[in-house]
Amino acid sequence: MEQFLIRNLEFEKVSHLTFCKKINGEHIKIRGIPADKDGNYGIDTLDGIEEVNLIEIDLPKYIDDILEQIIADIATAIAVEFAWIIDEDHGLS
């Protein structure tokens, strides 16, 4: 996921599983939510994090129709790349 966000979507890595990009003057932050091998989120073992299968995109305070569409396109690109499903409650599917 890290390489996809950096190379394909041109986000900058700011910390472990956290990426940021300025779009239309607003900072968009994406965070990967860590999961263990069974898909339980938030488990960090001595072996490290096995995979990330949930992300969170922080929406800026100011958002217009154009920025909303750009963020939806980013979420869709990530979902397509990793065969993930977008949470329907957020209206991006």
N, C-alpha and C positions, 0 to 999 in steps of 0.2 A: 504494500500500500504506500509506503514511504516513497519509493522510487516513482510510482505512478503520480502521486501528488506533486512531486518536485519536477519531474521531467515532462509529464503530459499536461498538467494543470498549472504549472509554474508557481506553486506555493513554496514558501520558505519554511524550513524546519526551525522552530523556535525552542523546542524542547522535545523530550521523548514523547512520541505520539501526538505532538501538537504542531500544527502548521498554520501559517497566516499568509494572507495576500490582501493587498489594497486594491479594491475594485470600485470604480466611480467615486473615489474619495473616501470610501468606508473600508474599515478593516474587517475582513472575514476570517474567522478562526475555525479550524477543523480539528477536532480531537478524536483520536482513536480510543475506544473503550476496551481495555484489556480483558481477555477471556482465557480460562484454562482449557484444557483439551476437551472437556465435556461441554463447553459453551457457557460455563458459569462466569459471569462478569466480575471484574475486580479482584481476581485471584493472582497474586504475585508470589511465585514460589522461588526456592533457591535456584531452580533451573531457568528462571526468567519467565517471560510471557510467551506462550506458545503461538498465539495468533490474535489477530484483531478482527472481530466480525461484527462490530457495531461502531458507527461513528456518530458524532454529534457536530452539527454545524451551528455555530453561534450567529444569530442574526444581529446586525447592527441596530442601533437605536433609530436611525433614519433609514427607511427603506421605501423605495418607489417601485412602480411596476417593472421598470427596466432591471433594477437590481434584484428584485424578486425572481424574475425570469432567469437571470444569470446564475443565481444561487440554485434554482431548480435544475438548470442545465448541468451544474457541477455535481449535484446530488445524483442526477440521472447517469452522468458519465461514470461516476464511481460505482453505482449499482450495476451498470452494464458490464464494466470491466471485471468485477468480482462476482457476478451473478448473485447479487444481494437483492433484497426486497426493500423498498422504501416504505416506511411506516405510513399507512394510509391516513392516519389521523392528522398528518401534516400537509395534506393536499398536493403533494408533488407527483403522485402517480397518475 
